[in-house]
Amino acid sequence: MPTEILMPALSPTMEEGTLAKWLVKEGDTVSSGDLLAEIETDKATMEFEAVDEGVVGKILIPEGTEGVKVNTAIAVLLEEGESADDIAATPAATPAVVPTAAAGNEAAAPAASEAPAPAAPAKADGGRIFASPLARRIAAQKDLDLAQIAGSGPHGRIVKADVEGATATAPAASSAPAAAAPAAAAAPAGPSADAVARMYEGRDYEEIKLDGMRKTIAARLSEAKQTIPHFYLRRDIKLDALLKFRSQLNKQLEGRGVKLSVNDFIIKAVANALQQVPACNAVWAGDRVLQLKPSDVAVAVAIEGGLFTPVLQDADTKSLSALSAEMKDLAGRARERKLAPHEYQGGTFAVSNLGMFGIDNFDAIVNPPHAGILAVGTGVKKPIVGDDGELAVATVMSVTMSVDHRVIDGALGAELLKAIVDNLENPMVMLA
């Protein structure tokens, strides 16, 4: 029977997307891995690949359509021997998998005709198994039980890749239903959109529609402030030694076209500090804490309409010039919304630098599941009392570290911030 192609979830936070462009047309033959469409998520524009083979029988959602919910049917794929007439003859295209109903009954659906449908393999819990024809042929050749294979296609449909690596002795999947997650308490709602609009009746304003990125930022940061117990640690950092050292390095690296920024040193200082205080190199995982071995540092990058936090993986092991080049590349592609999900997901700690905009200091919001974020202000000339007790002038940068108290306690956070300060005030140590 015809198979629905569903709107994919291309990132963990994606609930809906824009079907920006179809790369196939009705009647085209596609194979697993072929590009079908370009999908705009809340973060980037990504290409969507076919997981099955067949002929594109009908495109259900035209390109340019916004707000397409994940798992909405966007096209219909015909299998070998089927034609477009089969779509019209079927009340609904066969989904990639039919969910198992309670008490072992099949999910209710209108019958296609009086005649019984062709028998399909059944799982132990009574649900039907959906697999592509090619996957069924390979399974038969290898004497595989499809009921024991987890499908990676839409809605759990078994595709070629699932059976190619399976063996006849593959263990059966547990039939026990997953425990239902406890319902989250409803957050208090603010005034409705209509109520707010009524407050400004008679005033001249422009209504700006929220795009996917803005909606995601609003939801995630509201969640962060409501659910993460923040506390804040503040320090002033003397930058004179770092600025002098940076100037010397940039002169030596000029021939290679490398110019290090203060932010590059900050990223390196944070990465090294997470190695010096490994208990802080962790994330909150609901019912446990995951402590990472490498230092994966996220860096906030402002783009039009929002921001990205690309992640510099293994930042503790990379040279300053390598970090600088990687950061420039990630920031450039972030502004073009060309980052892949793995480039902006993960990390344990983040850096947000508004010093370049003249901001003296600010408090940043922890981006879950990170354990903390360092908010960096601008460096300004200030009078200080030197080690010899004499009054002097130094370039001082104010930083605020926002911390998730579920992961990092106060004394431990203070130890991490001290390590960051020591690294920046003694920059040569970071190269040791």
Secondary structure by P-SEA (a helix, b strand, c coil): ccccccccccccccccccccccccccccccccccccbbbbcccbbbbbbbccccccccccccccccccccccccbbbbcccccaaaaaaccccccccccccccccccbbbbcccccccccccccccbbbbbcaaaaaaaaaaccccccccccccccccccccccccccccccccccccccccccccccccccaaaaaaaaccbbbbbbbbcaaaaaaaaaaaaaaaccbbbbbbbccccaaaaaaaaaaaaaaccccccccaaaaaaaaaaaaaaaaccccccccccbbbbbcbbbbbbbbbcccccccccccccccccaaaaaaaaaaaaaaaaacccccccccccccbbbbccccccccccccccccccbbbbbbbbbbbbbbcccccccccbbbbbbbbbccccccaaaaaaaaaaaaaaaaccccccc
